[in-house]
Amino acid sequence: KAGVTQTPRYLIKTRGQQVTLSCSPISGHRSVSWYQQTPGQGLQFLFEYFSETQRNKGNFPGRFSGRQFSNSRSEMNVSTLELGDSALYLCASRPLEGAGANVLTFGAGSRLTVL
Amino acid sequence: GENVEQHPSTLSVQEGDSAVIKCTYSDSASNYFPWYKQELGKRPQLIIDIRSNVGEKKDQRIAVTLNKTAKHFSLHITETQPEDSAVYFCAALAGTASKLTFGTGTRLQVTL
């Protein structure tokens, strides 16, 4: 079974630009969550999607947005990039039913550098 | 919202010794507590988890204990090995949402 796949793995942008990151969950996992990881702040929750609807949202500005498609793949977008947006963006998927319903499986992440 | 504090931020032990990492949480409704290990340049991976109806869980050299009254939980690694060197994150989850709140991580270094 393929794991959580994130693309691109690395990208460099300049301030003011926007970026779109993609996440393909494990087959059968309907929930996708996004986390921002920085050395100073650790792992911070951005949002969770399932059934193509945002179900939970963390404390991030409106520049951070996401969506989920009918095949459970998800994208997140960051507009008007700031230097402080430089981070590793991790996607995690989980099934919605069964014993593993709370267990997040992470992707390898997309490392964004904003210059 | 939930707040998770994790200590220590760094921990150095000699190979064969035990390591203990402690976390406290604020939301008494939290009912699921996973621990993730993140090796350098890799993704976080679940190593053990515990639910609020259990006080302790073991898996070979690792164990987790939970004290619901005090709202703290701990990771215990015995007979540490160099491959245990990594950053360990605790987390807490309230309800059925996957909004895990993570601790700030503990960098464990196992020296020979």
Interface residues (C-beta under 8 A of the other chain):
Chain A: S31 S33 Y35 Q41 G42 L43 Q44 F45 E48 R55 N56 G58 L90 A92 R94 A101 N102 V103 L104 T105 F106 G107 A108 G109
Chain B: Y32 P34 Y36 K42 R43 P44 Q45 L46 D49 F89 A91 L93 T96 A97 S98 K99 L100 T101 F102 G103 T104 G105
